[in-house]
Amino acid sequence: MAFRLPDKAREWFTHIPKKNGFELEFDSFYFCLITGLKKGKKHPYTNSDTTEIVQQFPGEYKQHRHFIIALFLHTELTSLAISFKERNALNKVLATLIDPATATKLSDDGMKILNRYAYGGFLELIEHFPEQPRTLDGFLVGFYKFINE
């Protein structure tokens, strides 16, 4: 299972230059994912309206993968109303989301749900921003304000 980016997100972020901007396609995915996680929004997707971008955390994201996965797990467990004190329920859900044998440490189900948060985050971004971002600086300022509302 791979990280998947909505095709419309690829288009929406095209004006942010690769030089001094989003150097990796995963950068777009990351901002969509963080938005989805922060806002608690996930949206179903089909493979036909998304594109596989990478199989594992690329570049500098690799050293932060545990933090990203922890944010995901916290958000998903919260959405399922599972308390950290409910050990049996917690272990059952974690067993469906995590697979230590994979490059991402997430199971296929975990990756599907993670991608749903990225898709939901993208929908939140396009709803909030009236226009496509044109510069990285402008996007980051608006993103910061939106995420912290």
Disulfide bonds with the S-S distance in Angstrom:
none
